Amino acid sequence: MTSLSTSETAPFFGWDVVAATIVLAIFGWGVGFYGPPIYLQMVVQRTGWSLALVST
């Protein structure tokens, strides 16, 4: 049985996955937290419906 040296093994992509997940979470939370008031206001302006009707 032969063992592989460290130069022949596949690189570890774990930290890349963690970084991508953090970036995705930051954008997702930003849109999810700050987005609805902006979207609701735009729909109210475009349709002329009441804010209560649009938010339901």
C-alpha positions as CSV (number, residue, x, y, z in Angstrom):
1,M,0.0,0.0,0.0
2,T,1.4,3.4,-0.9
3,S,0.5,6.6,0.8
4,L,-0.1,9.9,-1.2
5,S,2.1,12.8,-0.4
6,T,0.5,16.1,0.5
7,S,1.3,17.5,-3.0
8,E,-0.8,14.8,-4.7
9,T,-4.0,15.2,-2.5
10,A,-6.9,17.4,-3.5
11,P,-6.8,20.9,-1.9
12,F,-9.1,21.7,1.0
13,F,-11.9,24.0,-0.2
14,G,-13.6,24.4,3.3
15,W,-12.6,28.0,3.9
16,D,-13.7,29.0,0.4
17,V,-17.1,27.5,1.2
18,V,-17.3,29.3,4.5
19,A,-16.4,32.6,2.9
20,A,-19.0,32.2,0.2
21,T,-21.6,31.2,2.8
22,I,-20.9,34.4,4.8
23,V,-21.1,36.6,1.8
24,L,-24.4,35.0,0.7
25,A,-25.8,35.4,4.2
26,I,-24.8,39.1,4.4
27,F,-26.6,39.8,1.1
28,G,-29.5,37.6,2.0
29,W,-30.1,39.2,5.4
30,G,-29.7,42.7,3.9
31,V,-32.3,42.1,1.3
32,G,-34.6,40.2,3.7
33,F,-34.4,42.8,6.5
34,Y,-34.2,46.1,4.5
35,G,-36.0,45.0,1.4
36,P,-39.7,44.7,2.3
37,P,-40.3,48.3,3.3
38,I,-38.8,49.5,0.0
39,Y,-40.8,46.9,-2.0
40,L,-44.0,47.7,-0.2
41,Q,-43.6,51.4,-0.8
42,M,-42.9,50.9,-4.5
43,V,-46.0,48.6,-4.9
44,V,-48.2,51.2,-3.0
45,Q,-46.9,54.0,-5.3
46,R,-47.4,51.9,-8.5
47,T,-50.8,50.5,-7.7
48,G,-52.4,53.1,-5.5
49,W,-53.5,50.5,-3.0
50,S,-53.4,51.0,0.7
51,L,-50.3,49.9,2.7
52,A,-52.4,47.5,4.7
53,L,-53.7,45.8,1.6
54,V,-50.3,45.5,0.0
55,S,-48.7,44.2,3.2
56,T,-51.3,41.4,3.6
